[in-house]
């Protein structure tokens, strides 16, 4: 039970860090998505 609780806490911390990283890089992700969309639909 103790191990399960520890793993759950680590998982939640990991999710929070991942969401923070995505939020910080959202503008970069948007630029990449627009670039790929232009690349695909220009043909």
C-alpha positions, 0 to 999 in steps of 0.5 A: 500500500505504501509503494502504491501511494508513493508511485501515485504521488510521483505520477501526479508530480510528473503530470504537473511538471509535464503540463507546466512544460507544455504550457511554457512551450505552447507558442513553440508548439503552435508555430510547429503545428502551423508549419506542418499544416502549411507543409502538408496542405500546400501540395 
